[in-house]
């Protein structure tokens, strides 16, 4: 359990940012000002497990995702962008502790086990 996991807010500007990244039809994470993960379908992708962990970082507050079919390269690109950026591979994903015990540290209240 995490003491300060916050509810993620869907953000349309992050969705647009993810779309711009996805439509380039590249199979690597781009150099963006936000955190990014992607999954390539119809192609082997060894880095998805690493990038999928972005979804659970307690430091991310917003998310925007998109699915884009790359017909010329014969794969589908699924990209999500997260904000704020700052999560680094190898660091702790979230702080262990009783549910919601740190919500006050981020000026939030506890609702359904999440800081909102």
Residue, then its C-alpha position, 0 to 999 in steps of 0.5 A: x500500500x502507498x500512503x500518498x497515491x493520488x487520483x490521476x487526472x486525464x489531461x487533453x493536452x497530454x493526450x495531444x502531446x502523446x498523439x504527436x509522439x505516436x504519429x511519428x510511428x517510432x518504436x522508442x520513447x521520445x525525448x519529451x518534457x513529460x514522462x512517456x510510455x508506449x507499447x508497439x503491437x505487431x512488433x516485439x517490444x522488450x521495454x514495455x515492462x519498464x515503461x508501463x511502470x510509469x502508470x503507477x508512480x505516485x508523483x504523476x498527477x496527470x495522464x493522457x493516452x492515444x492509440x495510433x495505427x502506423x499503416x506504413x510500418x504495420x504496427x499500432x502505437x499506444x502512447x501515454x504521457x504523464x506529468x509532472x516528469x521526474x520519475x526515474x527508473x530504479x527509484x522507488x515507485x511509491x512510498x509504502x505505508x498505510x493507505x492515505x496516511x500522507x495525503x495531508x502532505x500534499x494537501x489532499x483528502x482520502x477518498x476510496x484509498x486515493x489522495x484526492 
